[in-house]
Amino acid sequence: MSVRPARPATPLPDFCRLPAVAALFAVGALTVTLMWLAPDNPRGWRGYSVGMLFVSWLSVLVALALCYARPWLQRLGGWMPYAGVWLLIELVVALASAVARWMDLALQLDLVHTTPMAFVRDNLLIAALLGAAMLRYFYVLAQWQARLAAVAHAQVDALQARIRPHFLFNSMNTVAALVRVDPAAAERTIEDLCELFRAALGQSQMSQAGGRDGTLADELELIERYLAIEQLRLGERLRIRRELEGLPADYPLPRLLLQPLVENAVRHGIQPLREGGEIVLRGVVDGRALTIDISNPLPPMPSTPGHGHGLTNVRQRVAYRYGARAVVDAGPRDGRFLVRLRLPLDPPPAEQP
């Protein structure tokens, strides 16, 4: 028995709430004002008042129709909900225009100086253009909000991936072994663990510039704390080469962007090798970009495969924070596994929480 896949839901604005209704009123009022300011318009206050009254009445009708129809439109998939909203706006405008023109003729008010067909046709064309533009705005706004939600979920997923049980257990075993033979080292290890978990839980201090970013110096310090813990556990098997001189210490960097990459290098490049290996951390300022390389040896036999969450999360966060100018490359190179981040030196400002 086959299961029919669910169509992806497309979020629609809540037309029963004030922001969407206010947007309808604002678009209608702006349209009437622009038409009144047109060069060939006599700019009579009577016509302007009647136009504002008609648009206000039309906005109320459209808002009511969309408010009641939203649950049914929301069940459609893909772009169909927005097409349904656009068609419903056109239907309401056509009926309201026809009723308004009929009332003008029946009461002999002489407010409209065009034929009924022309009046309805012109209103439909205006509503079609404005409705398409407004729905495009609502669609972009919904995509932006969905993107923010996806980033938030990615951060939660990254948090769960970073606090790996094997790392916690190994660190606790290291602390237990050091308590009697080297209490000072055990205390330092506990402090390093506290800093790692504080950063992972998002409780690290905000940078002096504010916002949600840390700095490159903060991230490198966090990496050193992590490596200090692993150094106690792996001993001489873990060798680190640092080529990080001359880097801008205050460069804005999302928190915990590099540490998961270093953790992957230890887990997949050092632990499987009996003799251990060398992890190389290299950074260089090249033109208008900051390049950071993290490389580790490739074991002859593949290590326990991961799910790729760490690297995928880094790609998503880099793309979200720096845009298309940033590049994240990863793959084997000269017998080693290399992850290279190329970030613009003039990144866009971070969004405030």
C-alpha positions in Angstrom: 0.0 0.0 0.0 1.6 3.3 -1.1 1.5 6.4 1.1 0.8 9.6 -0.7 3.5 12.1 0.2 2.3 15.2 1.9 2.7 18.4 0.0 4.9 21.0 1.6 2.9 23.7 3.3 3.4 27.3 2.2 2.8 29.8 5.1 0.3 32.5 4.4 0.0 35.7 6.4 -2.8 35.8 9.0 -5.3 38.1 7.3 -7.3 38.1 10.5 -4.6 40.0 12.4 -3.9 43.7 12.4 -0.6 43.7 10.4 -2.0 42.1 7.3 -5.2 44.2 7.5 -3.1 47.3 7.9 -1.0 46.4 4.9 -4.2 46.1 2.8 -5.4 49.5 4.0 -2.0 51.1 3.4 -1.6 49.8 -0.1 -5.1 50.9 -1.0 -4.7 54.4 0.5 -1.3 54.8 -1.2 -2.8 53.9 -4.6 -5.6 56.4 -4.2 -3.2 59.1 -3.2 -0.9 58.5 -6.1 -3.8 58.5 -8.6 -5.0 61.8 -7.0 -1.5 63.3 -7.4 -1.3 62.3 -11.1 -0.7 65.2 -13.5 -4.0 65.0 -15.4 -6.1 64.6 -12.2 -8.1 67.7 -11.2 -7.3 66.9 -7.6 -10.7 67.4 -6.2 -11.2 66.6 -2.6 -14.6 65.1 -3.3 -13.1 62.5 -5.6 -10.3 61.8 -3.2 -12.7 61.3 -0.3 -14.9 59.0 -2.3 -11.8 57.0 -3.5 -10.6 56.6 0.0 -14.0 55.5 1.2 -14.3 52.9 -1.7 -10.8 51.5 -1.0 -11.4 51.3 2.8 -14.7 49.4 2.1 -12.9 47.2 -0.4 -10.0 46.5 2.0 -12.5 45.3 4.7 -14.2 43.0 2.3 -10.9 41.5 1.0 -9.6 41.1 4.6 -12.8 39.3 5.7 -12.8 37.0 2.6 -9.1 36.1 3.1 -9.5 35.6 6.8 -12.3 33.1 6.4 -10.7 31.4 3.4 -7.2 31.1 4.8 -7.7 27.6 6.5 -8.8 26.1 3.1 -6.1 27.9 1.1 -3.4 26.8 3.6 -4.2 23.1 2.7 -2.9 23.6 -0.8 0.7 22.9 -1.6 3.6 24.8 -3.2 2.6 28.2 -4.6 -1.1 27.4 -4.9 -2.1 29.2 -1.6 -0.8 32.5 -3.0 -2.5 31.9 -6.4 -5.7 31.2 -4.5 -5.3 34.4 -2.5 -4.7 36.4 -5.7 -7.8 34.9 -7.4 -9.9 35.6 -4.3 -8.8 39.2 -4.3 -9.7 39.6 -8.0 -13.2 38.0 -7.3 -13.9 40.3 -4.4 -12.8 43.4 -6.3 -14.9 42.5 -9.3 -18.1 42.0 -7.2 -17.5 45.1 -5.1 -16.8 47.2 -8.1 -19.9 46.0 -9.9 -22.0 46.7 -6.8 -20.5 50.1 -6.3 -21.1 51.1 -9.9 -24.7 49.8 -9.8 -25.3 51.8 -6.6 -23.9 54.9 -8.3 -26.3 54.5 -11.2 -29.3 53.6 -9.1 -28.9 56.5 -6.7 -27.8 58.9 -9.5 -24.8 60.1 -7.5 -22.6 60.5 -10.6 -19.4 59.6 -8.7 -18.0 57.4 -11.5 -17.7 58.9 -15.0 -16.9 55.6 -16.9 -19.0 52.8 -18.1 -19.6 49.9 -15.7 -17.5 47.5 -17.7 -14.6 49.9 -17.9 -14.9 50.7 -14.1 -14.8 47.0 -13.2 -12.0 46.3 -15.7 -9.7 49.1 -14.5 -10.2 48.1 -10.8 -9.4 44.5 -11.7 -6.1 45.5 -13.4 -5.1 47.7 -10.5 -6.0 44.9 -8.0 -4.1 42.3 -10.1 -0.9 44.4 -10.1 -1.0 45.5 -6.5 -2.1 42.1 -5.3 0.8 40.4 -7.0 3.3 42.8 -5.6 1.8 42.5 -2.1 1.7 38.7 -2.2 5.3 38.7 -3.4 6.2 40.8 -0.3 4.4 38.4 2.0 6.1 35.5 0.3 9.6 36.9 0.8 8.7 37.8 4.4 7.5 34.2 5.0 10.7 32.8 3.4 12.9 35.1 5.6 11.0 34.0 8.7 11.3 30.3 7.7 15.1 30.9 7.1 15.5 32.3 10.6 13.6 29.4 12.0 15.8 26.9 10.1 18.9 28.6 11.4 17.6 28.3 14.9 16.8 24.6 14.4 20.3 24.1 12.9 21.8 25.7 15.9 19.9 23.3 18.2 20.9 20.3 16.0 24.5 21.5 16.1 24.4 21.8 19.8 23.2 18.2 20.1 25.9 17.1 17.7 28.7 19.0 19.5 27.9 17.6 23.0 28.8 14.1 22.0 28.5 11.5 24.7 31.8 9.8 23.8 33.7 13.1 24.3 32.0 13.8 27.6 32.7 10.3 28.9 36.3 10.4 27.8 36.8 13.8 29.4 35.3 12.6 32.7 37.5 9.5 32.6 40.5 11.8 32.0 39.5 14.0 35.0 39.0 10.9 37.2 42.5 9.6 36.3 44.1 13.0 37.0 42.4 13.7 40.3 45.0 11.9 42.4 48.1 12.1 40.3 47.7 15.7 39.1 44.9 17.7 40.8 45.9 20.9 39.1 45.6 19.3 35.6 42.2 17.8 36.6 41.0 21.3 37.7 42.1 22.9 34.5 40.3 20.2 32.5 37.1 20.8 34.4 37.4 24.5 33.7 38.0 23.9 30.0 34.9 21.6 29.9 32.9 24.3 31.6 33.9 26.8 29.0 33.1 24.5 26.2 29.6 23.7 27.5 29.0 27.3 28.3 29.8 28.3 24.7 27.7 25.4 23.4 24.7 26.5 25.4 24.9 30.0 24.1 25.9 31.5 27.5 29.3 33.0 26.5 29.7 36.7 26.8 28.7 38.9 23.9 31.4 40.5 22.0 32.3 44.2 22.5 30.7 45.0 19.2 27.4 43.4 20.2 25.2 41.1 18.2 25.3 37.4 18.1 28.8 37.0 16.8 31.9 36.3 18.8 35.4 37.0 17.6 38.2 35.0 16.0 40.2 35.3 19.2 37.3 33.9 21.2 37.0 30.9 18.8 40.7 30.2 18.8 40.7 30.3 22.7 37.8 27.8 22.7 39.7 25.5 20.3 42.8 25.6 22.6 40.6 24.6 25.6 39.2 21.7 23.6 42.7 20.6 22.4 44.0 20.8 25.9 41.4 18.2 27.0 42.2 15.9 24.1 45.9 16.3 24.6 45.6 14.9 28.1 43.6 12.0 26.8 45.7 11.2 23.6 49.1 12.3 24.8 51.8 12.3 22.2 49.4 10.8 19.6 48.0 14.3 19.1 50.3 16.8 17.6 49.2 20.4 16.7 50.9 22.8 14.3 49.6 26.3 14.5 50.2 28.9 11.8 47.9 31.6 12.9 50.1 34.7 13.2 48.9 38.0 11.9 45.2 37.2 11.9 42.6 39.9 12.9 41.7 38.9 16.5 38.5 41.0 16.5 37.2 39.6 13.2 33.4 38.8 13.8 32.9 35.0 13.8 29.8 33.0 14.7 30.3 31.2 18.0 31.4 27.5 17.7 32.0 27.7 14.0 35.6 26.3 14.0 35.6 24.1 17.1 33.3 21.4 15.6 35.7 21.2 12.6 38.7 20.7 14.9 36.7 18.1 16.9 36.0 16.2 13.6 39.7 16.3 12.8 40.6 14.7 16.1 37.8 12.1 15.9 38.3 11.0 12.3 42.0 11.8 11.7 43.8 11.1 15.0 41.8 8.6 17.0 41.8 5.8 14.3 45.6 6.0 14.0 47.7 4.0 16.6 50.6 6.3 16.1 48.4 9.4 16.0 49.1 12.3 13.7 49.3 16.0 13.3 46.5 18.5 13.0 47.4 21.7 11.2 45.7 25.0 11.9 46.6 27.6 9.4 45.2 31.1 8.8 46.2 33.8 6.3 44.8 37.2 5.2 44.7 37.2 1.4 43.5 40.3 -0.3 40.1 41.0 1.1 39.5 37.6 2.5 40.4 35.6 5.5 41.4 32.0 4.8 41.4 29.3 7.5 42.6 25.8 6.9 42.1 22.8 9.2 43.7 19.6 8.1 44.2 16.1 9.5 45.8 12.9 8.3 43.7 10.4 6.4 43.6 6.9 8.1 44.4 4.0 5.7 41.1 2.5 6.8 38.0 4.7 7.0 37.0 5.6 10.5 33.6 5.3 11.9 31.4 7.2 9.5 29.6 10.2 10.8 26.5 11.9 9.6 28.1 15.0 8.2 26.0 17.2 10.5 29.1 19.2 11.7 30.3 20.2 8.2 26.8 20.8 6.9 26.0 23.0 9.8 29.2 25.0 9.2 28.3 25.5 5.5 24.8 26.7 6.4 26.0 29.1 9.1 28.7 30.5 6.9 26.3 31.0 4.0 23.7 32.6 6.2 26.2 34.9 8.0 28.5 36.0 5.1 26.5 35.4 1.9 27.7 34.2 -1.4 31.2 35.7 -1.0 32.1 33.1 1.6 33.3 29.6 0.5 33.7 26.3 2.5 35.6 23.6 0.8 36.3 20.1 2.2 37.9 17.0 0.8 41.1 14.9 0.6 44.2 16.7 -0.6 47.8 15.4 -0.7 47.0 12.5 1.7 45.2 14.7 4.2 41.7 15.8 4.7 41.4 19.6 4.4 38.6 21.9 5.4 39.1 25.5 4.0 37.0 28.5 5.0 37.4 31.6 2.9 35.5 34.5 4.6 35.3 38.2 3.5 37.2 40.6 5.6 34.3 43.1 5.4 31.4 40.8 6.4 27.8 42.2 6.5 26.6 43.3 10.0 25.2 40.5 12.1 21.5 40.6 12.8 20.6 41.6 16.3 18.7 39.0 18.4 
